[in-house]
Amino acid sequence: GMKKGVPDWCLPVPKGIYHGLFLEFKSKDGRLTKEQFLYLKRLSEHLYKVAVPRSLDQAIEVLRSYYASA
C-alpha cells in the first residue's frame, strides 16, 4: 500500500517555480487527515504546488492555472 498521507494524484511536470503538482481530492465536507496535511505541507516547502480540490471543476481549474504558469 501507499504511505499514509501521500496525495491522490501527482503531475511530475515542472512549471514556473514549481517542481510538480500534487492533488488531494476531497468531497465538499471532507477533511484532510493529519498525515495528509503534513505531507502536503512538506511538499509545498520543497516547491511543489499542492491543492485540495473539492469538485471536478475545481480540479480542472487548478490544472489550467498550473499549466498557464510560466
Beta strands, then each sheet from edge to edge (+ up, - down):
strand 1: 9-11
strand 2: 21-23
strand 3: 49-51
sheet 1: 1+ 2- 3-
end
